[in-house]
């Protein structure tokens, strides 16, 4: 059995409290919505929710894949809720959100892997919130271009898909995913619409070496990605992949400088950075 390591001082966060946090929490519960903030045990939930920023997770809260880093439940998902897109869109309006991040679990059990719900959610969100900007954090959809095109044609401002880790560790961490396939998904998005910003994220502390990190950053940049996020992996439970090391804050800053020199438009790099952290800045 893996024991969860004690977090260093720079990882610790305040307990989530505040008027806006409580308001958003009640709204999510009322409409039976899912957020990756909750399902993924994000350490920034207090900060983001107090600002009225949340990442809505569509297509349920049970994933068909079993990534060893992720806190989202794995198993057989429930039936698709076709009212979910409108619930999400109207909740965004109630909260007066100007920029929203939408993500989903993997739905490999569905013929279109959930693309119809994705497209409907994006379209309704835009219809009900005309001035909204949208980031979509998508699965790899098994690399099927026709499905990926449904997201691209909906024209969100940012399309994000996370590489998560270096090639050597991908099979251990992302069991049903492929490193090269993720890079090809990101490159294909940019090829189809150069005006959509592309984005990906990697985690540190899984046992990767500095040379592997730098090579992965170069691979990502070669795939025409605009925005890179780098954060510390935190073990969701003793059943998940153990933390190999806690990376010092100054190392994250060094990687940020390297990333900007490589030509990324934005690099968010720090122990508590997650893929949606400061997402509102990435559309400007």
Buried (B, 14 or more C-beta within 10 A) or exposed (E): EEEEBEBEEBBEEEEBEBEBBEBBBEBBEEBEBBBBBBBBBBBBBBBBBBBBBBBBBBBBBBBBBBBBBBBBEBEEBEEBBEEBBBBBBBBBEEBEBBBBBBBBBBBBEBEBBBBBBBBBBBBBBBEBBEEBBBBBBBBBBBBEEEBBBBBBEBBBBBBBBBBBBBBBBBEEBBEBBBBEBBBBBBBBBBEBBEEBBBBBBBBBBBBBEEEBBBBBBEBBBEBBBBBBBBBBBBBBEEEBBBBBEBBEBEBBEEBBEBBBEBEBBBBBBBBBBBBBBBBBEBBE
